[in-house]
């Protein structure tokens, strides 16, 4: 069995229900059971919807509206999962929310490059789910601006 499990999929932006489906997906990853939540917010979502520093969002709906808008513009929003076996996550030092935030921040440029997206054009949001046998990060990423 592989130490890392990575899955990625998307719904074609021309499909009638893609925009609302992407909106709903953001809510799901932010609020589902097992999502590590921010204090006093009732959801766990972080990422970058514009270049700069890592953000904790005011609301998951703010991010969901952006995902919906990007889909309506005909751009793909990719849904991804990065999952490790518990033992591997511990070996990598992925033990809590900040560790997972740092992990994805370190690897987002590689992921963007592999998807042929310039890093300055990537927007993304993620939630850490501390599942017993497979801690994982569920996230959504896409192109926020026109690529030059």
VONULO-87662 format. One record per atom (N, C-alpha, C): x, y, z; residue number from 0; atom name; chain; residue in three letters. Coordinates in steps of 0.2 Angstrom, whole numbers, plus 5000, padded with zeros to 4 digits. Example, Ala and Ser with C-alpha at 12.3 -4.5 7.8 and 13.67 -1.06 7.14 Angstrom:
<pts>
{{5066,4972,5039},0,N,A,ALA}
{{5062,4978,5039},0,CA,A,ALA}
{{5066,4984,5039},0,C,A,ALA}
{{5064,4989,5035},1,N,A,SER}
{{5068,4995,5036},1,CA,A,SER}
{{5064,5000,5039},1,C,A,SER}
</pts>
This chain:
<pts>
{{5004,4994,5000},0,N,A,UNK}
{{5000,5000,5000},0,CA,A,UNK}
{{5004,5006,5000},0,C,A,UNK}
{{5002,5011,4996},1,N,A,UNK}
{{5006,5017,4996},1,CA,A,UNK}
{{5006,5021,5002},1,C,A,UNK}
{{5011,5025,5004},2,N,A,UNK}
{{5011,5029,5010},2,CA,A,UNK}
{{5007,5035,5009},2,C,A,UNK}
{{5006,5038,5003},3,N,A,UNK}
{{5002,5044,5001},3,CA,A,UNK}
{{4997,5042,4997},3,C,A,UNK}
{{4991,5044,4998},4,N,A,UNK}
{{4985,5043,4994},4,CA,A,UNK}
{{4983,5050,4991},4,C,A,UNK}
{{4983,5052,4985},5,N,A,UNK}
{{4981,5058,4982},5,CA,A,UNK}
{{4975,5057,4977},5,C,A,UNK}
{{4970,5060,4978},6,N,A,UNK}
{{4964,5059,4973},6,CA,A,UNK}
{{4963,5066,4971},6,C,A,UNK}
{{4961,5067,4964},7,N,A,UNK}
{{4959,5073,4961},7,CA,A,UNK}
{{4953,5072,4956},7,C,A,UNK}
{{4948,5076,4956},8,N,A,UNK}
{{4943,5076,4951},8,CA,A,UNK}
{{4940,5082,4951},8,C,A,UNK}
{{4936,5083,4945},9,N,A,UNK}
{{4932,5089,4944},9,CA,A,UNK}
{{4926,5088,4940},9,C,A,UNK}
{{4921,5092,4941},10,N,A,UNK}
{{4915,5092,4937},10,CA,A,UNK}
{{4916,5097,4931},10,C,A,UNK}
{{4914,5096,4925},11,N,A,UNK}
{{4915,5100,4919},11,CA,A,UNK}
{{4911,5107,4921},11,C,A,UNK}
{{4914,5112,4920},12,N,A,UNK}
{{4911,5119,4922},12,CA,A,UNK}
{{4904,5120,4917},12,C,A,UNK}
{{4904,5117,4912},13,N,A,UNK}
{{4898,5118,4907},13,CA,A,UNK}
{{4892,5114,4910},13,C,A,UNK}
{{4893,5109,4914},14,N,A,UNK}
{{4887,5105,4917},14,CA,A,UNK}
{{4883,5110,4921},14,C,A,UNK}
{{4877,5109,4920},15,N,A,UNK}
{{4872,5113,4924},15,CA,A,UNK}
{{4873,5114,4931},15,C,A,UNK}
{{4874,5108,4935},16,N,A,UNK}
{{4874,5108,4942},16,CA,A,UNK}
{{4882,5109,4945},16,C,A,UNK}
{{4887,5110,4941},17,N,A,UNK}
{{4893,5111,4943},17,CA,A,UNK}
{{4894,5116,4948},17,C,A,UNK}
{{4892,5122,4947},18,N,A,UNK}
{{4893,5128,4951},18,CA,A,UNK}
{{4890,5127,4958},18,C,A,UNK}
{{4884,5125,4958},19,N,A,UNK}
{{4881,5123,4965},19,CA,A,UNK}
{{4884,5118,4968},19,C,A,UNK}
{{4886,5113,4964},20,N,A,UNK}
{{4890,5107,4967},20,CA,A,UNK}
{{4896,5109,4971},20,C,A,UNK}
{{4900,5113,4967},21,N,A,UNK}
{{4906,5116,4970},21,CA,A,UNK}
{{4905,5120,4977},21,C,A,UNK}
{{4900,5124,4976},22,N,A,UNK}
{{4898,5128,4982},22,CA,A,UNK}
{{4896,5123,4988},22,C,A,UNK}
{{4892,5118,4987},23,N,A,UNK}
{{4890,5113,4992},23,CA,A,UNK}
{{4897,5109,4995},23,C,A,UNK}
{{4901,5108,4990},24,N,A,UNK}
{{4907,5104,4992},24,CA,A,UNK}
{{4911,5108,4997},24,C,A,UNK}
{{4912,5114,4996},25,N,A,UNK}
{{4916,5118,5001},25,CA,A,UNK}
{{4912,5118,5008},25,C,A,UNK}
{{4906,5118,5008},26,N,A,UNK}
{{4902,5118,5014},26,CA,A,UNK}
{{4903,5111,5018},26,C,A,UNK}
{{4903,5106,5014},27,N,A,UNK}
{{4904,5099,5016},27,CA,A,UNK}
{{4911,5098,5019},27,C,A,UNK}
{{4916,5100,5016},28,N,A,UNK}
{{4923,5099,5018},28,CA,A,UNK}
{{4924,5103,5025},28,C,A,UNK}
{{4921,5109,5025},29,N,A,UNK}
{{4922,5114,5031},29,CA,A,UNK}
{{4919,5111,5037},29,C,A,UNK}
{{4913,5108,5036},30,N,A,UNK}
{{4909,5107,5042},30,CA,A,UNK}
{{4907,5100,5044},30,C,A,UNK}
{{4910,5095,5039},31,N,A,UNK}
{{4908,5088,5040},31,CA,A,UNK}
{{4911,5085,5047},31,C,A,UNK}
{{4908,5080,5050},32,N,A,UNK}
{{4911,5077,5056},32,CA,A,UNK}
{{4918,5075,5055},32,C,A,UNK}
{{4922,5077,5059},33,N,A,UNK}
{{4929,5075,5058},33,CA,A,UNK}
{{4934,5081,5056},33,C,A,UNK}
{{4930,5086,5054},34,N,A,UNK}
{{4934,5092,5052},34,CA,A,UNK}
{{4937,5096,5058},34,C,A,UNK}
{{4943,5097,5058},35,N,A,UNK}
{{4946,5101,5064},35,CA,A,UNK}
{{4943,5108,5063},35,C,A,UNK}
{{4940,5111,5068},36,N,A,UNK}
{{4936,5117,5067},36,CA,A,UNK}
{{4940,5123,5071},36,C,A,UNK}
{{4940,5129,5068},37,N,A,UNK}
{{4942,5135,5071},37,CA,A,UNK}
{{4938,5136,5078},37,C,A,UNK}
{{4941,5139,5083},38,N,A,UNK}
{{4938,5141,5089},38,CA,A,UNK}
{{4932,5145,5087},38,C,A,UNK}
{{4926,5144,5090},39,N,A,UNK}
{{4921,5148,5090},39,CA,A,UNK}
{{4918,5150,5082},39,C,A,UNK}
{{4920,5145,5078},40,N,A,UNK}
{{4917,5147,5071},40,CA,A,UNK}
{{4913,5141,5068},40,C,A,UNK}
{{4914,5135,5071},41,N,A,UNK}
{{4909,5130,5068},41,CA,A,UNK}
{{4911,5127,5062},41,C,A,UNK}
{{4917,5128,5059},42,N,A,UNK}
{{4920,5125,5053},42,CA,A,UNK}
{{4927,5126,5053},42,C,A,UNK}
{{4931,5122,5049},43,N,A,UNK}
{{4938,5122,5048},43,CA,A,UNK}
{{4940,5123,5041},43,C,A,UNK}
{{4942,5129,5039},44,N,A,UNK}
{{4943,5130,5032},44,CA,A,UNK}
{{4949,5135,5032},44,C,A,UNK}
{{4954,5134,5028},45,N,A,UNK}
{{4959,5139,5028},45,CA,A,UNK}
{{4962,5138,5020},45,C,A,UNK}
{{4966,5143,5018},46,N,A,UNK}
{{4969,5143,5012},46,CA,A,UNK}
{{4970,5150,5009},46,C,A,UNK}
{{4970,5151,5002},47,N,A,UNK}
{{4972,5157,4999},47,CA,A,UNK}
{{4967,5158,4993},47,C,A,UNK}
{{4963,5163,4994},48,N,A,UNK}
{{4959,5165,4988},48,CA,A,UNK}
{{4962,5170,4984},48,C,A,UNK}
{{4967,5173,4986},49,N,A,UNK}
{{4971,5178,4983},49,CA,A,UNK}
{{4978,5177,4985},49,C,A,UNK}
{{4983,5179,4981},50,N,A,UNK}
{{4990,5178,4983},50,CA,A,UNK}
{{4992,5182,4990},50,C,A,UNK}
{{4996,5179,4994},51,N,A,UNK}
{{4998,5182,5000},51,CA,A,UNK}
{{4999,5177,5005},51,C,A,UNK}
{{4997,5179,5011},52,N,A,UNK}
{{4998,5174,5017},52,CA,A,UNK}
{{4992,5169,5018},52,C,A,UNK}
{{4993,5164,5021},53,N,A,UNK}
{{4988,5159,5022},53,CA,A,UNK}
{{4982,5163,5026},53,C,A,UNK}
{{4976,5161,5024},54,N,A,UNK}
{{4970,5164,5028},54,CA,A,UNK}
{{4966,5159,5031},54,C,A,UNK}
{{4963,5161,5037},55,N,A,UNK}
{{4957,5158,5040},55,CA,A,UNK}
{{4951,5163,5038},55,C,A,UNK}
{{4946,5160,5034},56,N,A,UNK}
{{4941,5164,5031},56,CA,A,UNK}
{{4936,5166,5036},56,C,A,UNK}
{{4933,5171,5035},57,N,A,UNK}
{{4927,5174,5039},57,CA,A,UNK}
{{4921,5169,5039},57,C,A,UNK}
{{4920,5166,5034},58,N,A,UNK}
{{4915,5161,5033},58,CA,A,UNK}
{{4916,5156,5028},58,C,A,UNK}
{{4914,5150,5028},59,N,A,UNK}
{{4915,5145,5023},59,CA,A,UNK}
{{4911,5147,5017},59,C,A,UNK}
{{4905,5151,5018},60,N,A,UNK}
{{4901,5153,5013},60,CA,A,UNK}
{{4905,5158,5008},60,C,A,UNK}
{{4909,5162,5011},61,N,A,UNK}
{{4913,5167,5007},61,CA,A,UNK}
{{4917,5163,5002},61,C,A,UNK}
{{4920,5157,5004},62,N,A,UNK}
{{4924,5153,4999},62,CA,A,UNK}
{{4920,5149,4994},62,C,A,UNK}
{{4914,5147,4997},63,N,A,UNK}
{{4910,5143,4993},63,CA,A,UNK}
{{4907,5148,4987},63,C,A,UNK}
{{4906,5154,4989},64,N,A,UNK}
{{4903,5159,4983},64,CA,A,UNK}
{{4909,5160,4978},64,C,A,UNK}
{{4915,5160,4980},65,N,A,UNK}
{{4920,5161,4975},65,CA,A,UNK}
{{4921,5155,4971},65,C,A,UNK}
{{4920,5149,4974},66,N,A,UNK}
{{4921,5142,4970},66,CA,A,UNK}
{{4915,5142,4965},66,C,A,UNK}
{{4909,5144,4967},67,N,A,UNK}
{{4903,5144,4963},67,CA,A,UNK}
{{4904,5149,4957},67,C,A,UNK}
{{4907,5155,4958},68,N,A,UNK}
{{4908,5160,4953},68,CA,A,UNK}
{{4914,5158,4948},68,C,A,UNK}
{{4919,5155,4951},69,N,A,UNK}
{{4924,5152,4946},69,CA,A,UNK}
{{4921,5147,4941},69,C,A,UNK}
{{4917,5143,4944},70,N,A,UNK}
{{4914,5138,4940},70,CA,A,UNK}
{{4909,5141,4935},70,C,A,UNK}
{{4906,5146,4937},71,N,A,UNK}
{{4901,5150,4932},71,CA,A,UNK}
{{4905,5153,4926},71,C,A,UNK}
{{4912,5155,4928},72,N,A,UNK}
{{4916,5158,4923},72,CA,A,UNK}
{{4919,5153,4918},72,C,A,UNK}
{{4917,5146,4919},73,N,A,UNK}
{{4919,5141,4914},73,CA,A,UNK}
{{4926,5138,4916},73,C,A,UNK}
{{4929,5140,4922},74,N,A,UNK}
{{4935,5137,4925},74,CA,A,UNK}
{{4934,5131,4929},74,C,A,UNK}
{{4939,5126,4929},75,N,A,UNK}
{{4938,5120,4933},75,CA,A,UNK}
{{4940,5122,4940},75,C,A,UNK}
{{4936,5119,4945},76,N,A,UNK}
{{4938,5119,4952},76,CA,A,UNK}
{{4939,5111,4953},76,C,A,UNK}
{{4945,5110,4955},77,N,A,UNK}
{{4947,5103,4956},77,CA,A,UNK}
{{4946,5101,4964},77,C,A,UNK}
{{4944,5095,4965},78,N,A,UNK}
{{4942,5093,4972},78,CA,A,UNK}
{{4948,5088,4973},78,C,A,UNK}
{{4951,5089,4979},79,N,A,UNK}
{{4957,5084,4980},79,CA,A,UNK}
{{4957,5082,4987},79,C,A,UNK}
{{4960,5076,4988},80,N,A,UNK}
{{4961,5073,4995},80,CA,A,UNK}
{{4968,5071,4995},80,C,A,UNK}
{{4972,5073,5000},81,N,A,UNK}
{{4978,5070,5002},81,CA,A,UNK}
{{4978,5067,5009},81,C,A,UNK}
{{4979,5060,5008},82,N,A,UNK}
{{4978,5056,5014},82,CA,A,UNK}
{{4984,5052,5016},82,C,A,UNK}
{{4986,5051,5022},83,N,A,UNK}
{{4991,5047,5024},83,CA,A,UNK}
{{4989,5041,5029},83,C,A,UNK}
{{4992,5036,5029},84,N,A,UNK}
{{4991,5031,5035},84,CA,A,UNK}
{{4993,5035,5041},84,C,A,UNK}
{{4990,5034,5047},85,N,A,UNK}
{{4992,5037,5053},85,CA,A,UNK}
{{5000,5037,5055},85,C,A,UNK}
{{5003,5031,5054},86,N,A,UNK}
{{5010,5030,5055},86,CA,A,UNK}
{{5014,5035,5051},86,C,A,UNK}
{{5012,5035,5045},87,N,A,UNK}
{{5016,5039,5040},87,CA,A,UNK}
{{5015,5047,5042},87,C,A,UNK}
{{5009,5049,5043},88,N,A,UNK}
{{5008,5056,5045},88,CA,A,UNK}
{{5012,5058,5051},88,C,A,UNK}
{{5013,5053,5056},89,N,A,UNK}
{{5017,5054,5062},89,CA,A,UNK}
{{5024,5055,5060},89,C,A,UNK}
{{5026,5051,5056},90,N,A,UNK}
{{5033,5051,5054},90,CA,A,UNK}
{{5035,5058,5050},90,C,A,UNK}
{{5030,5060,5047},91,N,A,UNK}
{{5031,5067,5043},91,CA,A,UNK}
{{5030,5073,5048},91,C,A,UNK}
{{5028,5071,5054},92,N,A,UNK}
{{5026,5077,5059},92,CA,A,UNK}
{{5020,5080,5058},92,C,A,UNK}
{{5015,5077,5055},93,N,A,UNK}
{{5008,5079,5053},93,CA,A,UNK}
{{5004,5077,5059},93,C,A,UNK}
{{5004,5081,5065},94,N,A,UNK}
{{5000,5079,5070},94,CA,A,UNK}
{{4994,5083,5072},94,C,A,UNK}
{{4994,5089,5070},95,N,A,UNK}
{{4989,5094,5071},95,CA,A,UNK}
{{4988,5099,5066},95,C,A,UNK}
{{4983,5103,5067},96,N,A,UNK}
{{4980,5107,5062},96,CA,A,UNK}
{{4986,5112,5059},96,C,A,UNK}
{{4990,5115,5063},97,N,A,UNK}
{{4995,5119,5060},97,CA,A,UNK}
{{5000,5115,5056},97,C,A,UNK}
{{5002,5109,5057},98,N,A,UNK}
{{5006,5105,5053},98,CA,A,UNK}
{{5003,5104,5047},98,C,A,UNK}
{{4997,5102,5046},99,N,A,UNK}
{{4994,5101,5040},99,CA,A,UNK}
{{4993,5107,5035},99,C,A,UNK}
{{4992,5113,5039},100,N,A,UNK}
{{4992,5119,5035},100,CA,A,UNK}
{{4999,5121,5032},100,C,A,UNK}
{{5005,5119,5036},101,N,A,UNK}
{{5011,5120,5034},101,CA,A,UNK}
{{5013,5115,5028},101,C,A,UNK}
{{5011,5109,5028},102,N,A,UNK}
{{5012,5104,5023},102,CA,A,UNK}
{{5009,5106,5016},102,C,A,UNK}
{{5003,5108,5016},103,N,A,UNK}
{{5000,5110,5010},103,CA,A,UNK}
{{5003,5117,5007},103,C,A,UNK}
{{5005,5121,5012},104,N,A,UNK}
{{5008,5128,5010},104,CA,A,UNK}
{{5015,5126,5006},104,C,A,UNK}
{{5018,5121,5009},105,N,A,UNK}
{{5025,5119,5006},105,CA,A,UNK}
{{5024,5116,4999},105,C,A,UNK}
{{5018,5113,4998},106,N,A,UNK}
{{5018,5109,4992},106,CA,A,UNK}
{{5013,5112,4987},106,C,A,UNK}
{{5010,5117,4988},107,N,A,UNK}
{{5005,5120,4983},107,CA,A,UNK}
{{5008,5122,4977},107,C,A,UNK}
{{5014,5124,4977},108,N,A,UNK}
{{5017,5126,4971},108,CA,A,UNK}
{{5019,5120,4966},108,C,A,UNK}
{{5021,5115,4969},109,N,A,UNK}
{{5021,5109,4965},109,CA,A,UNK}
{{5015,5106,4962},109,C,A,UNK}
{{5010,5106,4966},110,N,A,UNK}
{{5003,5104,4964},110,CA,A,UNK}
{{5001,5109,4958},110,C,A,UNK}
{{5002,5115,4959},111,N,A,UNK}
{{5000,5120,4954},111,CA,A,UNK}
{{5003,5119,4947},111,C,A,UNK}
{{5010,5118,4948},112,N,A,UNK}
{{5014,5117,4942},112,CA,A,UNK}
{{5012,5110,4938},112,C,A,UNK}
{{5010,5105,4942},113,N,A,UNK}
{{5008,5099,4939},113,CA,A,UNK}
{{5002,5099,4936},113,C,A,UNK}
{{4998,5104,4938},114,N,A,UNK}
{{4991,5105,4934},114,CA,A,UNK}
{{4992,5111,4929},114,C,A,UNK}
{{4998,5113,4928},115,N,A,UNK}
{{4999,5119,4923},115,CA,A,UNK}
{{4995,5125,4925},115,C,A,UNK}
{{4996,5127,4931},116,N,A,UNK}
{{4993,5133,4934},116,CA,A,UNK}
{{4998,5137,4937},116,C,A,UNK}
{{4999,5143,4935},117,N,A,UNK}
{{5004,5148,4938},117,CA,A,UNK}
{{5002,5149,4945},117,C,A,UNK}
{{5007,5148,4950},118,N,A,UNK}
{{5006,5149,4957},118,CA,A,UNK}
{{5002,5155,4959},118,C,A,UNK}
{{5004,5161,4955},119,N,A,UNK}
{{5000,5167,4957},119,CA,A,UNK}
{{4993,5167,4955},119,C,A,UNK}
{{4991,5162,4951},120,N,A,UNK}
{{4984,5162,4948},120,CA,A,UNK}
{{4980,5157,4952},120,C,A,UNK}
{{4983,5153,4957},121,N,A,UNK}
{{4979,5148,4960},121,CA,A,UNK}
{{4976,5151,4966},121,C,A,UNK}
{{4969,5148,4967},122,N,A,UNK}
{{4966,5150,4973},122,CA,A,UNK}
{{4964,5143,4976},122,C,A,UNK}
{{4964,5142,4983},123,N,A,UNK}
{{4962,5136,4986},123,CA,A,UNK}
{{4960,5137,4993},123,C,A,UNK}
{{4956,5131,4995},124,N,A,UNK}
{{4954,5131,5002},124,CA,A,UNK}
{{4954,5124,5004},124,C,A,UNK}
{{4956,5123,5010},125,N,A,UNK}
{{4957,5116,5013},125,CA,A,UNK}
{{4954,5115,5020},125,C,A,UNK}
{{4952,5109,5022},126,N,A,UNK}
{{4950,5107,5028},126,CA,A,UNK}
{{4954,5101,5030},126,C,A,UNK}
{{4956,5101,5037},127,N,A,UNK}
{{4960,5095,5039},127,CA,A,UNK}
{{4955,5091,5043},127,C,A,UNK}
{{4955,5084,5041},128,N,A,UNK}
{{4950,5080,5044},128,CA,A,UNK}
{{4955,5074,5048},128,C,A,UNK}
{{4954,5074,5055},129,N,A,UNK}
{{4959,5070,5059},129,CA,A,UNK}
{{4956,5063,5060},129,C,A,UNK}
{{4955,5060,5054},130,N,A,UNK}
{{4952,5053,5055},130,CA,A,UNK}
{{4957,5048,5058},130,C,A,UNK}
{{4954,5043,5062},131,N,A,UNK}
{{4958,5039,5066},131,CA,A,UNK}
{{4964,5035,5062},131,C,A,UNK}
{{4962,5032,5056},132,N,A,UNK}
{{4967,5028,5053},132,CA,A,UNK}
{{4969,5031,5046},132,C,A,UNK}
{{4967,5037,5045},133,N,A,UNK}
{{4969,5040,5039},133,CA,A,UNK}
{{4968,5048,5039},133,C,A,UNK}
{{4972,5051,5043},134,N,A,UNK}
{{4971,5059,5043},134,CA,A,UNK}
{{4972,5061,5036},134,C,A,UNK}
{{4968,5066,5034},135,N,A,UNK}
{{4968,5069,5027},135,CA,A,UNK}
{{4966,5076,5027},135,C,A,UNK}
{{4968,5079,5021},136,N,A,UNK}
{{4966,5086,5019},136,CA,A,UNK}
{{4962,5085,5013},136,C,A,UNK}
{{4956,5088,5014},137,N,A,UNK}
{{4951,5089,5008},137,CA,A,UNK}
{{4952,5096,5006},137,C,A,UNK}
{{4952,5097,5000},138,N,A,UNK}
{{4953,5104,4997},138,CA,A,UNK}
{{4950,5104,4990},138,C,A,UNK}
{{4950,5111,4988},139,N,A,UNK}
{{4947,5113,4982},139,CA,A,UNK}
{{4952,5118,4979},139,C,A,UNK}
{{4954,5118,4973},140,N,A,UNK}
{{4958,5123,4970},140,CA,A,UNK}
{{4956,5124,4963},140,C,A,UNK}
{{4958,5130,4961},141,N,A,UNK}
{{4957,5132,4954},141,CA,A,UNK}
{{4960,5138,4952},141,C,A,UNK}
{{4958,5141,4947},142,N,A,UNK}
{{4961,5147,4944},142,CA,A,UNK}
{{4957,5153,4946},142,C,A,UNK}
{{4960,5158,4949},143,N,A,UNK}
{{4956,5163,4952},143,CA,A,UNK}
{{4956,5169,4947},143,C,A,UNK}
{{4961,5170,4943},144,N,A,UNK}
{{4962,5175,4938},144,CA,A,UNK}
{{4964,5172,4931},144,C,A,UNK}
{{4964,5176,4926},145,N,A,UNK}
{{4966,5174,4920},145,CA,A,UNK}
{{4973,5173,4920},145,C,A,UNK}
{{4975,5168,4917},146,N,A,UNK}
{{4983,5166,4916},146,CA,A,UNK}
{{4986,5171,4911},146,C,A,UNK}
{{4992,5173,4912},147,N,A,UNK}
{{4995,5177,4907},147,CA,A,UNK}
{{5000,5174,4904},147,C,A,UNK}
</pts>
